[in-house]
């Protein structure tokens, strides 16, 4: 499963797990979906408040989750567990990044993946240097950041 599908699935499955209930006839039992505990009436009310499209997306993601190998399921559960414990600002940042990712074309996504792979293959000292430069860039005023980005694009021929 590709990384983006994995991340999107993480949030849909997490949402489904958080509901702690399901609509009758889905073939997924609440214990299978969420384990013990929870407030079934409140969860059922949340589930019933969803549109049919949202319910169907959750069911599809749940089915994909069920079909994953056990090690991927565990990794996904751990990631969702970490997400649940983030503060609202961190969650909002993740949502914003996911929205930005979905807005990219397939070619742009492939470029991002290639750059990420290139970064992952760098030696640790080079990674550290790049992180420091990026932190320095983030602390610049927006006007200066924009000038730097324009110069980089010009240099690359974008």
Backbone as ProteinMPNN parsed JSONL, in Angstrom:
{"seq_chain_A": "XXXXXXXXXXXXXXXXXXXXXXXXXXXXXXXXXXXXXXXXXXXXXXXXXXXXXXXXXXXXXXXXXXXXXXXXXXXXXXXXXXXXXXXXXXXXXXXXXXXXXXXXXXXXXXXXXXXXXXXXXXXXXXXXXXXXXXXXXXXXXXXXXXXXXXXXXXXXXX", "coords_chain_A": {"N_chain_A": [[0.853, -1.175, 0.0], [0.561, 2.207, -0.83], [2.275, 5.018, 0.634], [0.714, 7.404, 0.969], [-1.905, 6.431, 0.748], [-1.887, 4.816, 2.942], [-1.648, 6.711, 5.018], [-4.006, 8.227, 4.683], [-5.86, 6.221, 5.068], [-5.298, 5.68, 7.71], [-6.457, 7.83, 9.091], [-9.171, 7.604, 8.422], [-9.771, 5.045, 9.359], [-9.123, 5.427, 12.005], [-11.05, 7.321, 12.661], [-13.31, 5.743, 12.294], [-12.828, 3.837, 14.27], [-13.037, 5.444, 16.479], [-15.684, 6.05, 16.523], [-16.946, 3.841, 17.653], [-19.124, 2.279, 17.092], [-21.411, 0.928, 14.684], [-23.392, 1.055, 11.716], [-26.238, -1.036, 11.475], [-25.976, -4.133, 9.689], [-23.623, -3.826, 8.26], [-21.731, -5.715, 8.399], [-19.581, -5.534, 10.018], [-18.681, -5.897, 13.254], [-19.119, -4.131, 16.313], [-17.276, -4.839, 18.452], [-15.205, -5.981, 16.902], [-14.413, -3.766, 15.492], [-13.704, -1.793, 17.346], [-13.046, -2.763, 19.847], [-13.475, -3.351, 23.38], [-15.577, -1.328, 25.504], [-16.526, 2.2, 25.682], [-19.167, 4.48, 24.685], [-21.954, 3.32, 23.553], [-24.469, 4.469, 22.725], [-23.947, 7.205, 22.295], [-21.982, 6.958, 20.356], [-23.42, 5.676, 18.324], [-25.183, 7.721, 17.729], [-23.4, 9.616, 16.705], [-22.537, 8.194, 14.461], [-24.951, 7.976, 13.043], [-25.285, 10.595, 12.392], [-23.661, 11.034, 10.263], [-23.2, 11.476, 6.723], [-24.429, 9.435, 3.99], [-22.41, 9.072, 2.126], [-20.092, 9.576, 3.655], [-20.292, 7.466, 5.488], [-20.041, 5.292, 3.755], [-17.42, 5.701, 2.8], [-15.99, 5.3, 5.149], [-16.625, 2.627, 5.667], [-15.4, 1.427, 3.421], [-12.688, 2.081, 3.898], [-12.383, 0.775, 6.309], [-12.659, -1.866, 5.486], [-10.385, -2.075, 3.861], [-8.477, -1.765, 5.854], [-8.95, -4.089, 7.382], [-8.021, -5.962, 5.592], [-5.307, -5.649, 5.566], [-1.92, -6.781, 6.207], [-0.973, -8.194, 9.416], [1.273, -6.802, 10.618], [1.218, -4.295, 9.366], [-1.257, -3.405, 10.224], [-0.787, -3.099, 12.96], [1.141, -1.083, 12.903], [-0.38, 0.988, 11.84], [-2.358, 1.27, 13.819], [-0.752, 2.135, 15.932], [0.149, 4.567, 14.897], [-2.263, 5.971, 14.718], [-2.908, 6.053, 17.388], [-0.881, 7.698, 18.345], [-1.638, 10.019, 16.982], [-4.13, 10.589, 18.157], [-3.304, 11.565, 20.606], [-2.157, 13.984, 20.125], [-1.909, 17.576, 20.366], [-4.477, 20.054, 19.653], [-3.439, 21.954, 17.786], [-1.341, 20.578, 16.555], [-2.76, 18.479, 15.371], [-4.302, 19.949, 13.591], [-2.329, 20.925, 11.916], [-1.484, 18.554, 10.694], [-3.84, 17.849, 9.339], [-4.001, 20.006, 7.592], [-1.672, 19.593, 6.076], [-2.342, 17.147, 4.896], [-4.505, 17.92, 3.341], [-3.219, 19.657, 1.607], [-1.54, 17.809, 0.353], [-3.421, 16.199, -0.985], [-4.225, 18.03, -2.862], [-2.192, 18.134, -4.671], [-0.955, 17.272, -7.931], [-0.679, 14.011, -9.535], [1.904, 13.875, -10.648], [3.279, 15.851, -9.233], [3.129, 14.757, -6.681], [4.69, 12.51, -7.043], [7.148, 13.725, -7.471], [7.575, 14.807, -4.93], [7.734, 12.433, -3.438], [10.079, 11.366, -4.579], [11.964, 13.296, -3.822], [11.806, 13.005, -1.061], [12.738, 10.383, -0.754], [15.324, 10.744, -1.663], [16.243, 12.466, 0.335], [16.036, 10.765, 2.579], [18.056, 8.973, 2.014], [20.357, 10.367, 2.446], [23.46, 11.054, 4.195], [23.627, 11.142, 7.829], [24.83, 13.553, 8.854], [24.478, 15.384, 6.769], [21.716, 15.482, 6.617], [21.194, 16.678, 9.067], [22.333, 19.189, 8.654], [20.671, 20.162, 6.602], [18.201, 20.252, 7.972], [18.787, 22.223, 9.867], [19.21, 24.43, 8.211], [16.661, 24.653, 7.144], [15.151, 25.261, 9.427], [16.24, 27.753, 10.003], [15.366, 29.119, 7.728], [12.574, 28.987, 8.133], [12.302, 30.76, 10.227], [12.639, 33.207, 9.133], [11.345, 36.409, 8.002], [8.175, 36.49, 6.246], [8.321, 37.865, 3.735], [11.009, 37.747, 3.051], [11.349, 34.983, 2.899], [9.742, 34.481, 0.684], [11.184, 35.816, -1.343], [13.516, 34.269, -1.391], [12.453, 31.782, -2.164], [11.53, 32.454, -4.731], [13.965, 32.993, -6.015], [15.132, 30.434, -5.905], [13.332, 28.968, -7.493], [13.693, 30.261, -9.902], [16.363, 29.652, -10.401], [16.17, 26.901, -10.722], [14.648, 26.787, -12.945], [11.906, 26.725, -12.916]], "CA_chain_A": [[0.0, 0.0, 0.0], [1.385, 3.399, -0.908], [2.332, 5.794, 1.873], [-0.413, 8.332, 1.108], [-3.092, 5.635, 1.023], [-1.719, 4.376, 4.311], [-1.954, 7.832, 5.902], [-5.431, 8.544, 4.577], [-6.563, 5.123, 5.728], [-5.093, 5.828, 9.142], [-7.416, 8.768, 9.65], [-10.516, 7.069, 8.287], [-9.915, 3.926, 10.296], [-9.146, 6.042, 13.336], [-12.37, 7.901, 12.849], [-14.242, 4.626, 12.466], [-12.579, 3.255, 15.583], [-13.505, 6.389, 17.477], [-17.151, 6.019, 16.565], [-17.29, 2.761, 18.573], [-20.395, 1.657, 16.709], [-21.592, 0.907, 13.251], [-24.769, 0.905, 11.271], [-26.556, -2.458, 11.318], [-25.902, -4.694, 8.35], [-22.362, -3.531, 7.58], [-20.861, -6.881, 8.461], [-18.492, -5.249, 10.949], [-19.246, -5.786, 14.589], [-18.457, -3.11, 17.117], [-16.068, -5.333, 19.111], [-14.141, -6.117, 15.911], [-13.978, -2.455, 15.039], [-13.148, -0.897, 18.349], [-12.713, -3.377, 21.119], [-14.451, -3.144, 24.451], [-15.693, -0.009, 26.097], [-17.127, 3.24, 24.883], [-20.562, 4.802, 24.915], [-22.609, 2.919, 22.305], [-25.527, 5.374, 22.288], [-23.324, 8.412, 21.738], [-21.307, 6.562, 19.118], [-24.463, 5.433, 17.331], [-25.688, 9.038, 17.334], [-22.388, 10.206, 15.808], [-22.586, 7.441, 13.197], [-26.178, 8.338, 12.336], [-25.195, 11.984, 11.923], [-22.833, 11.061, 9.061], [-23.881, 11.297, 5.439], [-24.227, 8.103, 3.408], [-21.085, 9.079, 1.488], [-19.09, 9.426, 4.718], [-20.401, 6.098, 6.006], [-19.474, 4.378, 2.754], [-15.959, 5.867, 2.803], [-15.475, 4.652, 6.355], [-16.732, 1.18, 5.454], [-14.349, 1.044, 2.465], [-11.391, 2.161, 4.578], [-12.358, -0.288, 7.309], [-12.403, -3.117, 4.772], [-8.966, -2.059, 3.492], [-7.728, -2.0, 7.079], [-9.08, -5.5, 7.74], [-7.266, -6.762, 4.632], [-3.872, -5.419, 5.727], [-1.178, -7.763, 7.013], [-0.958, -7.815, 10.842], [2.289, -5.799, 10.98], [0.742, -2.983, 8.901], [-2.349, -3.018, 11.118], [-0.192, -2.621, 14.213], [1.771, 0.198, 12.625], [-1.466, 1.935, 11.657], [-2.955, 1.508, 15.139], [0.198, 2.94, 16.707], [0.139, 5.921, 14.34], [-3.497, 6.625, 15.127], [-2.808, 6.294, 18.819], [-0.066, 8.916, 18.486], [-2.439, 11.142, 16.481], [-5.152, 10.919, 19.154], [-2.693, 12.246, 21.74], [-1.607, 15.277, 19.725], [-2.727, 18.727, 20.734], [-5.281, 20.506, 18.506], [-2.617, 22.629, 16.776], [-0.62, 19.549, 15.805], [-3.747, 17.8, 14.535], [-4.669, 20.87, 12.508], [-1.202, 20.949, 10.983], [-1.545, 17.306, 9.928], [-4.979, 17.958, 8.425], [-3.624, 20.975, 6.558], [-0.711, 18.931, 5.196], [-3.056, 16.138, 4.108], [-5.298, 18.657, 2.343], [-2.259, 20.133, 0.609], [-1.097, 16.624, -0.392], [-4.493, 15.805, -1.907], [-4.346, 19.03, -3.923], [-1.097, 17.96, -5.627], [-1.18, 16.366, -9.056], [0.113, 12.784, -9.38], [3.303, 14.165, -10.979], [3.852, 16.589, -8.103], [3.28, 13.805, -5.582], [5.845, 11.669, -7.364], [8.335, 14.548, -7.217], [7.744, 14.873, -3.472], [8.231, 11.121, -3.003], [11.471, 11.228, -5.016], [12.787, 14.158, -2.967], [11.84, 12.402, 0.269], [13.632, 9.231, -0.832], [16.678, 11.299, -1.762], [16.578, 12.965, 1.666], [16.23, 9.622, 3.484], [19.308, 8.3, 1.668], [21.5, 11.222, 2.779], [24.144, 10.747, 5.465], [23.052, 11.875, 8.965], [25.332, 14.93, 9.019], [23.867, 16.205, 5.719], [20.326, 15.675, 7.045], [21.218, 17.656, 10.155], [22.609, 20.479, 8.037], [19.462, 20.594, 5.899], [17.189, 20.608, 8.976], [19.177, 23.509, 10.448], [18.939, 25.466, 7.206], [15.214, 24.804, 7.03], [14.715, 25.992, 10.628], [16.646, 29.142, 9.805], [14.463, 29.646, 6.717], [11.249, 29.16, 8.737], [12.317, 31.894, 11.147], [12.751, 34.45, 8.374], [10.061, 37.063, 7.712], [7.549, 35.943, 5.04], [8.794, 38.526, 2.507], [12.329, 37.212, 2.737], [11.121, 33.605, 2.472], [9.218, 34.544, -0.683], [12.303, 36.176, -2.245], [14.397, 33.095, -1.502], [11.751, 30.781, -2.975], [11.54, 32.916, -6.131], [15.327, 32.77, -6.541], [15.318, 28.998, -6.103], [12.545, 28.556, -8.663], [14.358, 30.818, -11.088], [17.585, 28.887, -10.588], [15.792, 25.57, -11.196], [13.958, 26.906, -14.234], [10.451, 26.503, -12.728]], "C_chain_A": [[0.895, 1.233, 0.0], [1.258, 4.21, 0.373], [1.121, 6.71, 2.034], [-1.694, 7.578, 1.401], [-3.059, 5.17, 2.472], [-2.12, 5.502, 5.277], [-3.43, 8.198, 5.871], [-6.24, 7.468, 5.284], [-6.46, 5.242, 7.24], [-6.16, 6.735, 9.751], [-8.845, 8.263, 9.525], [-10.746, 5.911, 9.246], [-9.96, 4.464, 11.72], [-10.492, 6.648, 13.647], [-13.397, 6.801, 13.098], [-14.071, 3.987, 13.838], [-13.119, 4.149, 16.689], [-15.019, 6.362, 17.598], [-17.669, 4.977, 17.547], [-18.674, 2.177, 18.318], [-20.47, 1.652, 15.195], [-23.067, 0.755, 12.943], [-25.057, -0.576, 11.107], [-26.432, -2.893, 9.866], [-24.611, -4.416, 7.617], [-21.44, -4.734, 7.563], [-19.676, -6.68, 9.38], [-19.113, -5.098, 12.322], [-18.459, -4.776, 15.388], [-17.226, -3.641, 17.837], [-14.916, -5.511, 18.128], [-13.553, -4.763, 15.568], [-13.251, -1.685, 16.117], [-12.735, -1.545, 19.646], [-13.759, -3.041, 22.16], [-14.498, -1.7, 24.882], [-16.383, 0.982, 25.186], [-18.583, 3.445, 25.252], [-21.333, 4.513, 23.638], [-23.671, 3.899, 21.82], [-24.953, 6.644, 21.659], [-22.643, 8.106, 20.415], [-22.319, 6.335, 18.012], [-25.021, 6.762, 16.827], [-24.698, 9.722, 16.388], [-22.438, 9.519, 14.449], [-23.806, 7.869, 12.379], [-26.143, 9.764, 11.81], [-24.356, 12.107, 10.644], [-23.686, 10.917, 7.809], [-23.621, 9.881, 4.937], [-22.853, 8.001, 2.762], [-19.985, 8.872, 2.53], [-19.103, 8.008, 5.288], [-19.761, 5.111, 5.037], [-17.962, 4.481, 2.703], [-15.349, 5.168, 4.01], [-15.527, 3.138, 6.197], [-15.632, 0.687, 4.511], [-12.981, 1.038, 3.141], [-11.28, 1.059, 5.63], [-12.045, -1.618, 6.636], [-10.936, -3.193, 4.351], [-8.097, -2.345, 4.713], [-7.765, -3.483, 7.451], [-8.24, -6.392, 6.837], [-5.751, -6.583, 4.743], [-3.208, -6.571, 6.471], [-1.095, -7.275, 8.464], [0.068, -6.741, 11.199], [1.882, -4.4, 10.519], [-0.389, -2.481, 9.791], [-1.788, -2.434, 12.409], [0.451, -1.255, 14.026], [0.72, 1.303, 12.498], [-2.12, 2.281, 12.987], [-2.047, 2.402, 15.983], [0.203, 4.383, 16.215], [-1.131, 6.655, 14.759], [-3.471, 6.945, 16.618], [-1.981, 7.555, 19.09], [-0.874, 10.141, 18.062], [-3.471, 11.574, 17.518], [-4.582, 11.76, 20.288], [-2.065, 13.588, 21.378], [-2.501, 16.406, 20.199], [-3.456, 19.236, 19.476], [-4.47, 21.204, 17.405], [-1.867, 21.619, 15.91], [-1.568, 18.788, 14.878], [-4.134, 18.665, 13.342], [-3.566, 20.945, 11.461], [-1.209, 19.7, 10.098], [-2.679, 17.376, 8.908], [-4.661, 18.906, 7.265], [-2.65, 20.343, 5.558], [-1.384, 17.876, 4.324], [-3.887, 16.8, 3.009], [-4.379, 19.15, 1.217], [-1.78, 18.966, -0.262], [-2.151, 16.218, -1.418], [-4.628, 16.789, -3.058], [-3.238, 18.902, -4.975], [-1.513, 17.021, -6.761], [-0.365, 15.094, -8.832], [1.6, 13.018, -9.676], [3.993, 14.89, -9.815], [4.069, 15.661, -6.903], [4.502, 12.929, -5.81], [7.146, 12.437, -7.133], [8.621, 14.626, -5.72], [8.303, 13.546, -2.952], [9.71, 10.946, -3.358], [12.394, 12.073, -4.141], [12.904, 13.577, -1.564], [12.796, 11.211, 0.294], [15.082, 9.701, -0.881], [17.14, 11.795, -0.384], [16.878, 11.799, 2.618], [17.565, 8.922, 3.244], [20.555, 9.131, 1.994], [22.175, 10.754, 4.07], [23.575, 11.623, 6.596], [23.539, 13.315, 9.095], [24.738, 15.878, 7.969], [22.399, 16.489, 6.058], [20.259, 16.754, 8.121], [21.426, 19.06, 9.599], [21.36, 21.014, 7.325], [18.365, 21.005, 6.881], [17.5, 21.964, 9.593], [18.884, 24.651, 9.476], [17.443, 25.72, 7.065], [14.661, 25.567, 8.231], [15.05, 27.479, 10.498], [15.707, 29.828, 8.809], [13.079, 29.926, 7.314], [11.184, 30.38, 9.643], [12.485, 33.235, 10.447], [11.369, 35.089, 8.208], [9.491, 36.522, 6.379], [8.048, 36.565, 3.73], [10.147, 37.954, 2.068], [12.227, 35.755, 2.277], [10.667, 33.585, 1.011], [10.321, 34.876, -1.686], [13.219, 34.977, -2.466], [13.746, 32.033, -2.381], [11.724, 31.175, -4.45], [12.9, 32.689, -6.766], [15.568, 31.294, -6.817], [14.565, 28.508, -7.346], [13.195, 29.036, -9.951], [15.605, 30.007, -11.439], [17.289, 27.496, -11.163], [15.077, 25.605, -12.544], [12.466, 26.63, -14.112], [9.65, 27.664, -13.253]], "O_chain_A": [[1.873, 1.296, 0.745], [0.27, 4.105, 1.1], [0.556, 6.79, 3.125], [-2.498, 8.028, 2.218], [-4.089, 5.138, 3.145], [-2.848, 5.264, 6.241], [-4.034, 8.451, 6.914], [-7.188, 7.767, 6.01], [-7.41, 4.945, 7.963], [-6.702, 6.431, 10.813], [-9.652, 8.473, 10.43], [-11.802, 5.816, 9.871], [-10.752, 4.001, 12.54], [-11.013, 6.51, 14.754], [-14.24, 6.908, 13.988], [-15.053, 3.637, 14.491], [-13.601, 3.664, 17.712], [-15.565, 6.626, 18.669], [-18.694, 5.183, 18.199], [-19.312, 1.646, 19.227], [-19.675, 2.303, 14.518], [-23.871, 0.378, 13.796], [-24.19, -1.313, 10.637], [-26.736, -2.138, 8.942], [-24.508, -4.747, 6.435], [-20.476, -4.771, 6.798], [-18.841, -7.575, 9.51], [-19.983, -4.251, 12.522], [-17.263, -4.589, 15.163], [-16.201, -2.959, 17.843], [-13.768, -5.226, 18.47], [-12.345, -4.628, 15.378], [-12.276, -0.991, 15.83], [-12.11, -0.887, 20.478], [-14.816, -2.501, 21.835], [-13.559, -0.939, 24.648], [-16.774, 0.655, 24.066], [-19.156, 2.683, 26.031], [-21.374, 5.349, 22.735], [-23.769, 4.142, 20.617], [-25.422, 7.097, 20.615], [-22.714, 8.892, 19.471], [-22.1, 6.758, 16.877], [-25.3, 6.911, 15.637], [-25.097, 10.331, 15.396], [-22.387, 10.177, 13.41], [-23.706, 8.096, 11.173], [-26.883, 10.107, 10.889], [-24.341, 13.164, 10.013], [-24.758, 10.312, 7.837], [-22.701, 9.209, 5.404], [-22.204, 6.958, 2.842], [-19.059, 8.089, 2.316], [-18.05, 7.423, 5.538], [-19.031, 4.208, 5.446], [-17.28, 3.465, 2.577], [-14.309, 4.519, 3.899], [-14.576, 2.443, 6.555], [-15.006, -0.342, 4.765], [-12.207, 0.096, 2.974], [-10.211, 0.48, 5.82], [-11.256, -2.408, 7.154], [-10.311, -4.247, 4.466], [-7.108, -3.073, 4.625], [-6.736, -4.066, 7.793], [-7.794, -7.459, 7.26], [-4.995, -7.294, 4.081], [-3.849, -7.256, 7.267], [-1.143, -6.07, 8.712], [-0.229, -5.855, 12.002], [2.169, -3.419, 11.205], [-0.477, -1.288, 10.082], [-2.256, -1.402, 12.89], [0.325, -0.377, 14.88], [0.912, 2.414, 12.991], [-2.405, 3.448, 13.257], [-2.519, 3.312, 16.665], [0.255, 5.315, 17.017], [-1.079, 7.832, 15.115], [-3.959, 7.991, 17.046], [-2.329, 8.369, 19.945], [-0.804, 11.185, 18.71], [-3.673, 12.768, 17.74], [-5.294, 12.578, 20.87], [-1.499, 14.257, 22.243], [-3.7, 16.22, 20.409], [-3.08, 18.879, 18.359], [-4.782, 21.061, 16.223], [-1.769, 21.779, 14.693], [-1.22, 18.489, 13.735], [-4.275, 18.172, 12.223], [-3.84, 21.019, 10.263], [-0.967, 19.786, 8.894], [-2.499, 17.004, 7.748], [-5.006, 18.64, 6.113], [-2.782, 20.531, 4.349], [-1.041, 17.725, 3.151], [-3.959, 16.3, 1.886], [-4.72, 19.069, 0.037], [-1.631, 19.117, -1.475], [-1.829, 15.928, -2.57], [-5.101, 16.415, -4.131], [-3.334, 19.495, -6.049], [-2.314, 16.106, -6.572], [0.555, 15.098, -8.014], [2.459, 12.424, -9.026], [5.132, 14.585, -9.462], [5.073, 15.771, -6.199], [5.255, 12.642, -4.879], [8.129, 11.871, -6.656], [9.772, 14.523, -5.295], [9.222, 13.528, -2.133], [10.496, 10.446, -2.553], [13.477, 11.626, -3.761], [13.967, 13.644, -0.945], [13.569, 11.045, 1.238], [15.955, 9.131, -0.227], [18.284, 11.572, 0.012], [17.852, 11.84, 3.37], [18.139, 8.343, 4.167], [21.678, 8.653, 1.835], [21.541, 10.137, 4.926], [23.094, 12.726, 6.338], [22.751, 14.206, 9.412], [24.519, 17.054, 8.259], [21.9, 17.588, 5.821], [19.39, 17.626, 8.095], [20.767, 20.007, 10.027], [21.037, 22.196, 7.444], [17.672, 21.997, 6.653], [16.596, 22.768, 9.82], [18.377, 25.701, 9.869], [17.011, 26.859, 6.889], [13.795, 26.427, 8.071], [14.243, 28.343, 10.842], [15.301, 30.972, 9.015], [12.481, 30.967, 7.042], [10.117, 30.972, 9.808], [12.473, 34.282, 11.094], [10.35, 34.402, 8.267], [10.254, 36.142, 5.491], [8.182, 35.866, 2.726], [10.389, 37.715, 0.885], [12.942, 35.342, 1.364], [11.143, 32.781, 0.209], [10.382, 34.28, -2.761], [13.642, 34.705, -3.589], [14.402, 31.449, -3.243], [11.879, 30.321, -5.323], [12.993, 32.248, -7.912], [16.143, 30.939, -7.846], [15.096, 27.735, -8.143], [13.242, 28.32, -10.951], [15.87, 29.715, -12.605], [18.05, 26.977, -11.98], [14.921, 24.575, -13.201], [11.819, 26.328, -15.115], [8.421, 27.65, -13.179]]}, "name": "protein", "num_of_chains": 1, "seq": "XXXXXXXXXXXXXXXXXXXXXXXXXXXXXXXXXXXXXXXXXXXXXXXXXXXXXXXXXXXXXXXXXXXXXXXXXXXXXXXXXXXXXXXXXXXXXXXXXXXXXXXXXXXXXXXXXXXXXXXXXXXXXXXXXXXXXXXXXXXXXXXXXXXXXXXXXXXXXX"}
